[in-house]
Amino acid sequence: MVLDTLAHNPLLVLFLVAASGYLFGRISIHGFRLGVAGVLFAGIAAGALDARLSLPDIVYLLGLALFVYTMGLSTGPVFVSSLRRAGLRWNILALAAIATVAGAVVAVSWLLGLGGPKGAGFFTGVLTNTPALAAVVEKLHGHDAELPVVAYSLAYPVSVISSMIAISVLQRLWRIDYAADSAAAGIVDEQILNATAEVRRPLSVTDVIRASASRAIIGRVRHNEHDAVAEPDQRLEPGDLVTIVGTPKAVADATRLVGEASPQPLDADRSHLDVRRIFMSNPKLVGQCIDELQLADRFGAAITRVRREDTDMLAEGHTVLELGDRIRVVAPPERMKEVSRYFGDSYRELGELNIASLSLGLALGLLVGALSIPLPGGGHFSIGFAGGPLVVGLLLGARRRTGPLVWQLPTAVNTSLRQIGLVLFLAGIGTRAGHSFASTITTGGGWLILGSALVLCLVTAFSVLLVGHKLLGLPMGVATGVLAGLSTQPATLVFASEQSGNGLPELGYATVFPAAMLTKILLAQLLLSVLIVS
């Protein structure tokens, strides 16, 4: 009776799976917990209980597209800049691991006699890639189309569990301090502070900025008992007091350069200049750098810090503003209201969703994913409903806006949509894989596939983290993100992010995801042809 009711109410199943999976994921055993990934296993349990509880395709398709698109928007600027630095090494590591797995799958398929359809499905399950599975099923044209799905459903959860085990074991074995690990690699921003210094030698504001390699700026200057915001070409004279803002070391170095530390807290005097945190909610300013705003000329004001998500950044001239930034503004008290209106300073507006830009961006992503590219021999491939929105999201996120259309979403809105998309995806794919997983595991062949997947996934996960962190010197957070990215697995990404407590896993994930996605779609179809012939 209960199962009949649930079978006729997919929305009820969805919310029960989401709630129970989230609660299950919060259970901690010796510091290990699944987090949001618990929704996946709640979905598998529901699907194994009754095949009718499988959620409609639109649930996981919508969730996956929404998740990867919003992630692309938020990581687009970082992704583009990372390709100019270490991103190439990260991609080489991910692609080498994928190629190695493909070779191992050929050997396993030959030893177990899986054949082409099951072998290709096994490959997509080990690397948890649904678009690649869809490409394999489509290429079979209905003939034995269920075989790759069975192998996929067995290997998929094993792969997710294996990655989580590897991350949990190695971070304990290596005693990883994620904060120190990231700071040592120079990837995480240091604390921003300010101090007052007295000028002992003549020099300009620009001299201080250049000497600190843009790690420190001067916010205000007191000259002849008059306070004003600092301007780049302004000359500093002996006896002036200045407020230096930057990282601890940069502030100390800049203080020695201009003269000596002063006991007077210059920023505590607000009679001439006031200080306020203002929300950047004006969409017209998105994508503009601080220098372009000409705040000193407009209002006699300056920005000294930008707080984005939970991180304080030094406000440099080339810093690009985004919706949701909390900017620390120094301005004359009588001009502060004008400055506030200029930036918007509306928390309510930041909670609103731009339906037009979100829908248009997703539509563009799905169109790109649906493009069919011909291959030699009559085949074709597409990057699918995950690859398309991700690629478009990365490009639009890096661009931030096109004319009056702002692609970027406020941080809180983006985070909420990404979480909703992830839950939809995990619940949908879990319920769909549950019944096949349960029925196949009861057969002898199922146990062989399951055991092979476990060994291959564990070896791959441990090897990627070992090579990435120990040999290439990647921060552990980045290495776990690369592992999640080469698997194109959101559940692994969420687990890695919860373990690290910072955004480095997302950076590693977004950097390798596009190339990994395209490579796996191509290799899955190639493996199908190779294994059928053999």
C-alpha positions as CSV (number, residue, x, y, z in Angstrom):
1,M,0.0,0.0,0.0
2,V,2.8,2.4,1.0
3,L,4.9,1.5,-2.1
4,D,1.8,1.9,-4.4
5,T,1.2,5.4,-3.0
6,L,4.9,6.4,-3.4
7,A,5.0,4.9,-7.0
8,H,2.1,7.3,-8.0
9,N,3.7,10.3,-6.3
10,P,7.2,10.9,-7.7
11,L,7.4,14.3,-6.0
12,L,6.8,12.7,-2.7
13,V,9.6,10.2,-3.4
14,L,11.9,13.0,-4.4
15,F,11.5,14.9,-1.2
16,L,11.6,11.8,1.0
17,V,14.9,10.7,-0.7
18,A,16.3,14.2,-0.4
19,A,15.4,14.6,3.3
20,S,16.5,11.1,4.4
21,G,19.7,11.3,2.4
22,Y,20.6,14.7,3.8
23,L,20.0,13.4,7.4
24,F,22.0,10.2,6.6
25,G,24.8,12.3,5.2
26,R,25.1,14.3,8.4
27,I,26.0,11.1,10.4
28,S,29.7,11.3,11.4
29,I,31.7,8.1,12.0
30,H,35.2,9.0,13.2
31,G,35.1,12.2,11.3
32,F,33.9,10.6,8.1
33,R,30.5,11.6,6.7
34,L,28.9,11.6,3.3
35,G,27.3,15.1,3.4
36,V,24.9,15.8,0.6
37,A,26.2,12.7,-1.2
38,G,24.0,10.8,1.2
39,V,21.1,11.6,-1.1
40,L,22.7,9.4,-3.7
41,F,22.7,6.4,-1.5
42,A,19.2,7.1,-0.2
43,G,18.1,7.1,-3.8
44,I,19.8,3.8,-4.5
45,A,18.0,2.3,-1.5
46,A,14.7,3.6,-2.7
47,G,15.2,2.3,-6.2
48,A,16.4,-1.1,-4.9
49,L,13.2,-1.3,-2.8
50,D,10.9,-1.0,-5.8
51,A,11.7,-0.2,-9.4
52,R,8.6,1.9,-9.6
53,L,10.2,4.5,-7.3
54,S,12.6,5.5,-10.0
55,L,12.3,9.2,-10.6
56,P,11.6,10.6,-14.1
57,D,14.6,11.5,-16.3
58,I,13.8,15.2,-16.1
59,V,14.7,15.3,-12.4
60,Y,18.3,14.3,-12.8
61,L,18.7,16.1,-16.2
62,L,17.5,19.4,-14.7
63,G,19.5,18.9,-11.6
64,L,22.8,18.1,-13.4
65,A,22.3,21.0,-15.9
66,L,21.5,23.5,-13.1
67,F,24.4,22.3,-11.0
68,V,27.1,22.4,-13.6
69,Y,25.9,25.7,-15.1
70,T,25.9,27.6,-11.8
71,M,29.2,26.1,-10.8
72,G,30.6,27.3,-14.2
73,L,29.3,30.8,-13.5
74,S,31.0,31.0,-10.1
75,T,34.3,29.5,-11.2
76,G,34.5,30.9,-14.7
77,P,36.9,33.8,-13.8
78,V,39.2,31.5,-11.7
79,F,39.1,28.8,-14.4
80,V,40.2,31.1,-17.2
81,S,43.1,32.5,-15.1
82,S,44.1,29.0,-13.9
83,L,44.6,27.8,-17.4
84,R,47.4,30.4,-17.7
85,R,49.1,29.0,-14.7
86,A,49.0,25.5,-13.3
87,G,45.8,24.3,-15.0
88,L,47.6,22.6,-17.8
89,R,49.4,20.2,-15.3
90,W,46.1,19.5,-13.6
91,N,44.4,18.5,-17.0
92,I,47.4,16.3,-18.0
93,L,47.0,14.4,-14.7
94,A,43.3,14.0,-15.2
95,L,43.5,12.9,-18.8
96,A,46.4,10.5,-18.1
97,A,44.3,8.9,-15.3
98,I,41.3,8.6,-17.7
99,A,43.4,7.0,-20.4
100,T,44.9,4.5,-17.9
101,V,41.4,3.6,-16.7
102,A,40.3,3.0,-20.4
103,G,43.2,0.6,-20.9
104,A,42.4,-1.2,-17.6
105,V,38.7,-1.5,-18.7
106,V,39.8,-3.2,-22.0
107,A,41.7,-5.8,-20.0
108,V,38.9,-6.4,-17.4
109,S,36.3,-6.7,-20.2
110,W,38.5,-9.3,-22.0
111,L,39.1,-11.3,-18.8
112,L,35.5,-11.3,-17.7
113,G,34.0,-11.6,-21.2
114,L,31.9,-8.5,-20.8
115,G,31.6,-7.7,-24.4
116,G,31.3,-4.3,-26.0
117,P,28.0,-2.9,-24.5
118,K,28.8,-4.0,-20.9
119,G,32.5,-3.1,-21.2
120,A,31.6,0.5,-22.4
121,G,29.0,0.8,-19.6
122,F,31.5,-0.4,-17.1
123,F,33.9,2.4,-18.2
124,T,31.2,5.0,-17.9
125,G,30.3,3.7,-14.4
126,V,33.9,3.6,-13.1
127,L,34.3,7.2,-14.2
128,T,30.6,8.1,-13.2
129,N,29.8,9.8,-16.5
130,T,26.1,9.7,-17.5
131,P,26.5,11.6,-20.8
132,A,29.1,9.1,-21.9
133,L,26.6,6.3,-21.0
134,A,23.9,8.1,-23.0
135,A,26.3,8.2,-26.0
136,V,26.9,4.5,-25.7
137,V,23.2,3.7,-25.4
138,E,22.4,5.9,-28.4
139,K,25.1,4.3,-30.5
140,L,23.6,0.8,-29.8
141,H,20.3,2.0,-31.4
142,G,18.2,-0.1,-29.0
143,H,20.1,-3.4,-29.5
144,D,21.3,-4.6,-26.1
145,A,20.8,-1.1,-24.8
146,E,20.2,-2.3,-21.2
147,L,23.6,-4.0,-20.9
148,P,25.7,-0.9,-20.5
149,V,23.2,0.5,-18.0
150,V,23.5,-2.6,-15.8
151,A,27.3,-2.4,-15.7
152,Y,27.1,1.3,-15.2
153,S,24.7,1.0,-12.2
154,L,27.1,-1.5,-10.5
155,A,30.3,0.5,-11.0
156,Y,28.8,3.9,-10.4
157,P,28.2,3.8,-6.6
158,V,31.4,1.8,-6.1
159,S,33.4,4.6,-7.8
160,V,31.8,7.3,-5.6
161,I,32.5,5.3,-2.4
162,S,36.1,4.6,-3.5
163,S,36.9,8.2,-4.1
164,M,35.5,9.2,-0.7
165,I,37.5,6.3,1.0
166,A,40.7,7.4,-0.7
167,I,40.3,11.1,0.3
168,S,39.4,10.2,3.9
169,V,42.2,7.7,4.4
170,L,45.0,9.7,2.8
171,Q,44.1,13.0,4.5
172,R,44.4,11.2,7.8
173,L,47.5,9.2,6.8
174,W,49.2,12.4,5.6
175,R,47.7,14.5,8.5
176,I,46.6,17.2,6.0
177,D,46.0,20.7,7.3
178,Y,44.0,22.1,4.4
179,A,44.5,25.7,5.4
180,A,48.3,25.4,5.8
181,D,48.6,23.3,2.7
182,S,46.8,25.8,0.6
183,A,48.6,28.8,2.0
184,A,52.0,27.1,1.5
185,A,51.1,26.8,-2.2
186,G,50.3,30.5,-2.4
187,I,46.7,29.8,-3.5
188,V,44.7,31.0,-0.6
189,D,44.5,34.7,0.3
190,E,46.1,35.8,3.5
191,Q,44.4,37.9,6.2
192,I,43.9,41.5,5.3
193,L,44.6,44.1,8.0
194,N,45.5,47.8,8.3
195,A,47.9,49.9,10.3
196,T,48.9,53.6,10.6
197,A,52.4,54.7,9.6
198,E,54.2,58.0,9.8
199,V,56.0,59.2,6.7
200,R,59.7,59.9,7.2
201,R,60.9,60.3,3.6
202,P,59.2,61.8,0.5
203,L,57.7,59.3,-1.9
204,S,54.4,58.7,-3.8
205,V,51.5,56.4,-3.1
206,T,52.3,54.6,-6.3
207,D,55.8,53.9,-5.0
208,V,54.4,52.1,-2.0
209,I,52.0,50.0,-4.2
210,R,54.8,49.0,-6.6
211,A,57.3,48.2,-3.8
212,S,54.7,45.8,-2.2
213,A,54.0,44.1,-5.6
214,S,50.3,45.3,-5.1
215,R,50.1,43.4,-1.8
216,A,49.5,46.7,0.1
217,I,47.7,49.9,-0.6
218,I,47.3,53.3,1.1
219,G,43.7,54.1,2.0
220,R,43.9,57.5,3.6
221,V,46.4,60.3,4.1
222,R,46.5,62.9,6.9
223,H,48.4,66.0,5.7
224,N,48.5,69.2,7.8
225,E,45.7,67.8,10.1
226,H,43.4,67.2,7.1
227,D,42.3,63.7,6.1
228,A,41.6,62.6,2.5
229,V,41.5,59.4,0.5
230,A,44.8,58.5,-1.1
231,E,45.2,59.0,-4.9
232,P,47.8,57.0,-6.9
233,D,50.0,60.0,-7.9
234,Q,49.7,61.7,-4.6
235,R,53.0,62.8,-3.0
236,L,53.7,61.9,0.6
237,E,55.7,64.3,2.7
238,P,57.6,63.7,6.0
239,G,55.2,64.1,8.9
240,D,52.1,62.8,7.0
241,L,50.2,59.9,8.5
242,V,48.9,57.1,6.3
243,T,46.7,54.1,6.7
244,I,48.3,51.0,5.0
245,V,46.0,48.1,4.1
246,G,47.3,44.7,3.0
247,T,48.6,41.3,4.1
248,P,50.6,41.3,7.4
249,K,54.0,41.0,5.7
250,A,53.2,43.6,3.1
251,V,51.9,46.1,5.7
252,A,55.1,45.6,7.7
253,D,57.3,46.1,4.6
254,A,55.3,49.2,3.5
255,T,55.6,50.7,6.9
256,R,59.4,50.4,6.9
257,L,59.4,51.9,3.4
258,V,57.5,55.1,4.3
259,G,59.0,55.5,7.7
260,E,57.8,54.0,10.9
261,A,54.6,52.7,12.7
262,S,52.5,55.3,14.4
263,P,50.5,54.6,17.6
264,Q,47.7,56.9,16.3
265,P,44.7,54.8,15.0
266,L,44.1,57.0,12.0
267,D,41.0,55.0,10.9
268,A,39.3,55.6,14.3
269,D,38.9,59.3,13.5
270,R,35.8,59.6,11.4
271,S,35.3,63.4,11.5
272,H,36.7,63.9,8.0
273,L,36.5,60.4,6.5
274,D,33.9,57.7,7.4
275,V,34.2,53.9,6.8
276,R,31.4,51.6,5.9
277,R,30.7,48.1,4.4
278,I,28.4,48.4,1.4
279,F,26.7,45.7,-0.6
280,M,27.5,45.7,-4.3
281,S,24.0,45.2,-5.7
282,N,24.0,47.5,-8.7
283,P,24.0,45.3,-11.8
284,K,25.3,48.2,-13.9
285,L,28.7,48.0,-12.2
286,V,29.2,44.2,-12.6
287,G,32.3,43.5,-14.6
288,Q,33.9,46.9,-14.0
289,C,37.3,47.2,-12.3
290,I,37.7,49.6,-9.4
291,D,39.9,52.0,-11.4
292,E,37.2,52.5,-14.0
293,L,34.8,53.7,-11.3
294,Q,36.9,56.9,-10.6
295,L,35.5,57.0,-7.1
296,A,38.1,59.7,-5.9
297,D,36.9,62.1,-8.6
298,R,33.2,61.3,-8.2
299,F,32.9,61.2,-4.4
300,G,36.3,61.7,-2.9
301,A,36.1,58.0,-1.9
302,A,38.1,54.9,-2.2
303,I,37.6,51.1,-1.8
304,T,40.2,49.4,0.5
305,R,38.8,45.9,0.8
306,V,36.4,43.5,-1.0
307,R,34.8,40.7,0.8
308,R,33.6,38.0,-1.6
309,E,31.8,35.0,-0.1
310,D,33.8,34.4,3.1
311,T,37.2,35.8,1.9
312,D,38.6,39.4,2.3
313,M,40.6,40.6,-0.7
314,L,42.7,43.7,-1.1
315,A,40.9,46.2,-3.3
316,E,43.4,46.7,-6.2
317,G,42.8,48.9,-9.2
318,H,42.2,45.9,-11.5
319,T,39.9,44.1,-9.0
320,V,36.6,43.4,-10.9
321,L,33.4,43.8,-8.9
322,E,30.7,41.1,-8.7
323,L,27.2,41.1,-7.4
324,G,27.1,40.3,-3.7
325,D,30.6,41.8,-2.9
326,R,30.8,43.6,0.4
327,I,33.1,46.5,-0.2
328,R,34.8,48.6,2.5
329,V,34.5,52.2,1.4
330,V,36.3,55.2,2.8
331,A,34.5,58.5,2.0
332,P,33.6,61.9,3.5
333,P,30.7,61.4,5.9
334,E,28.5,63.8,3.9
335,R,29.1,61.8,0.7
336,M,28.6,58.3,2.1
337,K,24.8,58.2,1.2
338,E,25.7,59.0,-2.4
339,V,28.3,56.3,-2.5
340,S,25.8,53.8,-0.9
341,R,23.2,54.6,-3.6
342,Y,25.8,54.3,-6.3
343,F,26.7,50.7,-5.4
344,G,23.1,49.8,-4.6
345,D,23.6,48.5,-1.0
346,S,20.5,46.5,-1.1
347,Y,20.5,43.0,0.5
348,R,17.0,42.4,-0.8
349,E,18.0,42.9,-4.5
350,L,20.8,40.4,-4.0
351,G,18.3,37.8,-3.1
352,E,16.4,38.2,-6.3
353,L,16.9,35.9,-9.3
354,N,17.4,37.2,-12.8
355,I,15.2,34.6,-14.5
356,A,16.0,35.9,-18.0
357,S,19.8,35.6,-17.8
358,L,19.6,32.2,-16.0
359,S,17.1,30.7,-18.5
360,L,19.0,32.1,-21.5
361,G,22.3,30.9,-20.2
362,L,20.9,27.4,-19.5
363,A,19.3,27.3,-22.9
364,L,22.5,28.2,-24.7
365,G,24.3,25.5,-22.7
366,L,21.8,22.8,-23.6
367,L,22.0,23.9,-27.3
368,V,25.7,23.6,-27.2
369,G,25.4,20.2,-25.5
370,A,23.0,19.0,-28.1
371,L,25.3,19.8,-31.0
372,S,26.3,16.6,-32.8
373,I,29.8,16.5,-34.1
374,P,30.6,13.9,-36.9
375,L,33.4,11.4,-36.3
376,P,35.4,9.4,-38.9
377,G,33.6,6.2,-39.7
378,G,30.1,7.6,-39.5
379,G,29.9,8.1,-35.8
380,H,29.2,11.3,-33.9
381,F,29.3,12.7,-30.4
382,S,28.0,15.5,-28.3
383,I,29.1,16.9,-24.9
384,G,25.5,16.4,-23.6
385,F,23.4,18.1,-21.0
386,A,26.3,18.3,-18.5
387,G,29.1,19.4,-20.8
388,G,27.2,22.1,-22.6
389,P,25.9,24.0,-19.6
390,L,29.3,23.8,-17.9
391,V,31.2,25.1,-20.9
392,V,28.8,27.9,-21.5
393,G,28.7,28.7,-17.7
394,L,32.5,28.9,-17.6
395,L,32.6,31.3,-20.6
396,L,29.7,33.5,-19.4
397,G,31.0,33.5,-15.8
398,A,34.4,34.7,-17.1
399,R,32.7,37.4,-19.2
400,R,30.3,38.3,-16.3
401,R,28.0,40.4,-18.6
402,T,27.1,41.0,-22.2
403,G,25.8,44.6,-22.7
404,P,22.9,45.1,-20.3
405,L,22.5,41.4,-19.7
406,V,24.3,40.3,-16.4
407,W,25.1,36.6,-16.5
408,Q,26.6,36.5,-13.0
409,L,24.3,35.5,-10.1
410,P,24.6,36.8,-6.5
411,T,26.6,34.4,-4.4
412,A,23.7,33.4,-2.1
413,V,21.4,32.7,-5.1
414,N,24.1,30.8,-7.0
415,T,24.9,28.6,-4.0
416,S,21.2,27.8,-3.3
417,L,20.5,26.9,-7.0
418,R,23.7,24.8,-7.1
419,Q,22.6,22.9,-4.0
420,I,19.1,22.3,-5.3
421,G,20.5,21.1,-8.6
422,L,22.9,18.7,-6.9
423,V,20.1,17.2,-4.8
424,L,17.9,16.7,-7.8
425,F,20.7,15.0,-9.7
426,L,21.7,12.7,-6.9
427,A,18.1,11.7,-6.1
428,G,17.3,11.1,-9.7
429,I,20.4,9.0,-10.6
430,G,20.3,7.1,-7.3
431,T,16.7,5.9,-7.7
432,R,17.3,4.9,-11.4
433,A,20.4,2.9,-10.5
434,G,19.0,1.2,-7.4
435,H,16.9,-1.5,-9.0
436,S,19.5,-2.6,-11.5
437,F,22.1,-2.5,-8.8
438,A,20.1,-4.8,-6.5
439,S,19.0,-7.3,-9.2
440,T,22.5,-7.6,-10.7
441,I,24.3,-7.9,-7.4
442,T,22.4,-11.2,-6.7
443,T,24.0,-12.9,-9.8
444,G,27.6,-14.2,-10.0
445,G,28.5,-12.0,-12.9
446,G,27.3,-9.0,-10.9
447,W,29.8,-9.7,-8.0
448,L,32.6,-10.0,-10.5
449,I,31.8,-6.7,-12.1
450,L,31.4,-5.1,-8.6
451,G,34.7,-6.5,-7.4
452,S,36.6,-5.4,-10.5
453,A,35.1,-1.9,-10.2
454,L,36.1,-1.7,-6.6
455,V,39.7,-2.6,-7.2
456,L,40.0,-0.4,-10.3
457,C,38.4,2.6,-8.6
458,L,40.4,2.3,-5.4
459,V,43.7,2.1,-7.3
460,T,42.7,5.0,-9.5
461,A,41.7,7.2,-6.6
462,F,44.7,6.5,-4.5
463,S,47.1,6.9,-7.4
464,V,45.7,10.3,-8.5
465,L,45.9,11.7,-5.0
466,L,49.4,10.3,-4.5
467,V,50.7,11.6,-7.9
468,G,48.9,14.9,-7.6
469,H,49.8,15.8,-4.0
470,K,53.1,14.1,-3.4
471,L,54.7,14.1,-6.8
472,L,53.3,17.2,-8.5
473,G,53.0,19.1,-5.2
474,L,49.4,20.1,-5.6
475,P,47.5,21.3,-2.5
476,M,45.4,18.4,-1.2
477,G,42.2,20.4,-1.9
478,V,43.2,20.8,-5.5
479,A,44.1,17.1,-5.8
480,T,40.8,16.0,-4.5
481,G,39.0,18.4,-6.9
482,V,41.0,17.0,-9.8
483,L,39.9,13.5,-8.7
484,A,36.3,14.6,-8.6
485,G,36.7,16.4,-11.9
486,L,38.2,13.5,-13.8
487,S,35.2,11.4,-12.6
488,T,32.9,14.4,-13.4
489,Q,31.3,13.5,-10.1
490,P,29.4,16.2,-8.1
491,A,29.0,13.9,-5.1
492,T,32.8,13.5,-4.8
493,L,33.2,17.2,-5.2
494,V,30.8,18.0,-2.4
495,F,32.5,15.5,-0.1
496,A,36.0,17.0,-1.0
497,S,34.7,20.5,-0.4
498,E,33.3,19.6,3.0
499,Q,36.6,18.0,4.0
500,S,38.8,20.9,2.9
501,G,36.6,23.7,4.1
502,N,37.7,26.0,1.2
503,G,37.0,26.4,-2.5
504,L,40.1,24.6,-3.8
505,P,38.3,21.4,-4.7
506,E,35.9,23.4,-6.9
507,L,38.8,25.1,-8.6
508,G,40.4,21.7,-9.4
509,Y,37.1,20.3,-10.5
510,A,36.1,23.1,-12.8
511,T,39.6,23.2,-14.4
512,V,39.6,19.6,-15.5
513,F,35.9,19.0,-15.9
514,P,35.5,20.2,-19.6
515,A,38.4,18.2,-21.0
516,A,37.5,15.2,-18.9
517,M,33.9,15.2,-20.0
518,L,34.8,15.4,-23.7
519,T,37.5,12.8,-23.4
520,K,35.2,10.3,-21.7
521,I,32.4,10.7,-24.2
522,L,34.8,10.0,-27.0
523,L,36.6,7.1,-25.3
524,A,33.3,5.4,-24.3
525,Q,32.2,5.2,-27.9
526,L,35.7,4.1,-29.0
527,L,35.7,1.4,-26.4
528,L,32.3,0.1,-27.5
529,S,33.6,-0.3,-31.1
530,V,36.9,-1.8,-30.0
531,L,35.4,-4.3,-27.6
532,I,32.7,-5.4,-30.1
533,V,35.3,-6.1,-32.7
534,S,37.5,-8.0,-30.3
